[in-house]
Amino acid sequence: MILKKNSNQIIPIILAAGRGSRMGSLTKNEPKSFVKIYKDVRLIDRIINNFENLNFKKIIIVNGYKSNQFNVFKKVDKIKNRNWKTTNIFGSLICADKILSKYNCIISYADIFYEKDAINILKSSTKKGIVILSYKYWKEYWKKRFKNPLLDLETFKTNNKKQLVEIGNKTNFYKNIKGQYMGIFKIDPYSWKSIKKNLVKDTKNLNKIDITALFQLIIKKKICNIHVENYKKKWFEIDNIKDYKILKKSIKY
């Protein structure tokens, strides 16, 4: 599909380059997002279907590990992160630079489970900058994942305008955690180009930092606003085999 230069179309970009080594044997022969969540439906199928069911006409996957297996998705455009072994999320975003520089984009990790409502919240937002989703029931979910959730949880603070003011720092207190970033966000071209202009030349190893560290740099350097919207429906992060078992147990079809 050829995109018009001045199109207001929102482009979904699914980040699926990593291997997911903490999934053990499940990712030995296939990408992490190919794990089955029910019957023959894989996690990546669910994510793509969410976008297709909301009439997104163009979907992009940034792949890397076992990239040839993504060829089964004939209607989805693929971009390969050839440096997937040595880069993090930002490295995959750079691979989609031409799209991010021209169009509003919804970025989704490939190792998360969520309902279509998450996409609709971002799609309907008119706020400029970055819009991220925060999972309302994060504390209950983290108690299922960890005996001591604070060993894994990080700071998440907002101001009275629902803008993110701190994220990704270690904390020993729940009072410093007012939400949980879900791995899905929206960004406009101006903000993306501002990030490149202000960070790429000045920050060493930017390709290796995670997205929360990137958000914290954006906040620190006042590059653009990061707005927070709440999400209340089902959401799961599949970081390891235990997470996978929690997901399988929690969804019923």
Buried (B, 14 or more C-beta within 10 A) or exposed (E): EEEEEEEEBBBBBBBBBBBBEBBEEBBEEBBBBBBEBEEEEBBBBBBBEBBBEEEBEBBBBBBBBBBEBBEEBEEBBBBBBEBBEEBBBBBBBBBBEEBBEBBBBBBBBBBBBBBBBBBEBBBEBEBEBBBBBBBBEBEEBBEEBEEEBBEEBBBBBBEEEBBBBBBBEEBEEEEBBBBBBBBBBBBBBEBBBBBBEBBEEEBEEBBEBEBBBBBBBBBEBEBBBBBBBEBEEBBBBBBBBEBBEBBBEEEEE
